Amino acid sequence: MTAPARVADAPLPAEAWDERLMAAALSLGRRNLGRTRPNPSVGALIVRHEGGRPIVVGRGFTAVGGRPHAEAEALRAAGEAARGATLYVTLEPCVPHGRGARRADAVIEAGIARAVVAMDDPNPRMKGRGIARLREAGVAVTLGVGIAAARIAHAGHLRRMTDGRPQVILKLAVSADGKSGLPGRRPAEISCEASRAEAHMLRATADAVLVGSGTVAADDPRLNCRLPGMRDRSPVRVVLDGRLRTPLETKLVRTAKEIPLWLIARQDADEEAEARLKAAGGEVIRVAAKADGKVDLAAALRYLGARGITRLLVEGGPILSAALIQSDLVDEAVIVQSPNSLGRDAIPALEGLPLEALTASPKLKPIERRMVGADELVRLIRS
Ligand SMILES: NC(=O)c1ccc[n+]([C@@H]2O[C@H](COP(=O)([O-])OP(=O)(O)OC[C@H]3O[C@@H](n4cnc5c(N)ncnc54)[C@H](OP(=O)(O)O)[C@@H]3O)[C@@H](O)[C@H]2O)c1
């Protein structure tokens, strides 16, 4: 007697798996966020659809430093099984330029029959050429599967390609009454342990982390990633220090030979201070100042973009955070609010601006809201 057919056994067409397999490719790509600059962190799967079920025969994600690319890794893992299979990839495969990578060609040579691509690449060298190349070679291409999530995952690369600067992710820890420091600009312990672990995860997925000189003076932060087993994922530490007043005894300077430290100063900043900071392992970058005497933020960000920084995490403080908002340079915000208040005399989270300048900004839309331990985390992104 044959068993009765189960509805769950009904074979699905290959396309019905596209969203789920692209979600898996996006997860793979996120593994190396913050480690692949100047390249995006892409994920790829090679899948054979047999009997209505997907069989993953190759997986890959962009390697540390940006190469090999995700598709190359996935194709290598799949070997001959790639012939006739489907490629799921979170960004358009690149096409040859000079003697550079030949990914679209490698996909064709491997005999991939269908490519599902989340989004095209705004890199001027690409802009649809990879997809056109695949189609010319007879590969069936489906474009746009998982595009909303891919835009978020690749936001750093997209921002750098379109605006020449990194995606600016502002992280703020605020008290229940909207404050972020104690009177006298003394540091306050605001967020809970679970939130602090999330903050370290944000560092791990950023290419660089930025603070103003006021935060260095008040908090003496290390700005490294201290999650167990993830210390090698510390980002480049950047200080906006117009007059190069960062003391040599700060933790940032004392660790500058192990983890890169870049100090962004005005053109007229003290040359002896520069020599001392350089001798200690820091790198000093001079940028033009605006009429108010402060380093030109847009110019500083363009410089970081030129150095290949795609994801810049900003960890305060209130003066720098407000200046970035006022210059419309905040692309994402992660706000962690504790249930405890700091009191009337404490320092507002944004100098001269209400917190609503972020939370109710017409430019930013909330995409996530959840509890992290005792704190509430809200994530907003440029709409
Ligand atoms: N809760 C949180 O999330 C958090 C995070 C960080 C800090 N904090 C707290 O915030 C307080 C310190 O913050 P803060 O507001 O005094 O300092 P800040 O925002 O970290 O640094 C401000 C300084 O950055 C320098 N800077 C250079 N270019 C700038 C530009 N274009 N725009 C603005 N600033 C520029 C300026 O000094 P120069 O003129 O010398 O260049 C400016 O005075 C402390 O209480 C600290 O504990 C809280």
The ligand as an ORCA input file, in Angstrom:
! r2SCAN-3c Opt
* xyz 0 1
  N      26.037     58.215     25.349
  C      26.744     58.258     24.245
  O      26.378     57.614     23.241
  C      28.007     59.047     24.225
  C      28.941     58.850     23.200
  C      30.097     59.615     23.221
  C      30.283     60.569     24.198
  N      29.361     60.732     25.179
  C      29.534     61.769     26.206
  O      29.568     63.027     25.536
  C      30.457     63.924     26.193
  C      31.548     64.356     25.256
  O      31.006     64.781     24.027
  P      31.251     66.240     23.417
  O      29.962     66.672     22.808
  O      31.884     67.114     24.445
  O      32.359     65.971     22.335
  P      32.424     65.275     20.867
  O      31.179     65.503     20.107
  O      32.935     63.896     21.026
  O      33.612     66.121     20.272
  C      33.407     67.458     19.904
  C      34.687     68.025     19.396
  O      35.038     67.392     18.173
  C      35.854     68.276     17.438
  N      35.425     68.457     16.066
  C      36.255     68.472     15.005
  N      35.588     68.728     13.894
  C      34.303     68.880     14.235
  C      33.157     69.213     13.489
  N      33.216     69.406     12.176
  N      31.999     69.327     14.126
  C      31.938     69.128     15.463
  N      33.010     68.820     16.221
  C      34.198     68.714     15.609
  C      35.730     69.644     18.118
  O      36.903     69.873     18.852
  P      38.137     70.617     18.127
  O      37.679     71.992     17.812
  O      39.194     70.522     19.139
  O      38.430     69.853     16.902
  C      34.582     69.465     19.073
  O      34.676     70.282     20.231
  C      30.973     63.179     27.390
  O      30.161     63.415     28.496
  C      30.850     61.725     26.958
  O      30.795     60.843     28.066
  C      28.237     60.002     25.209
*
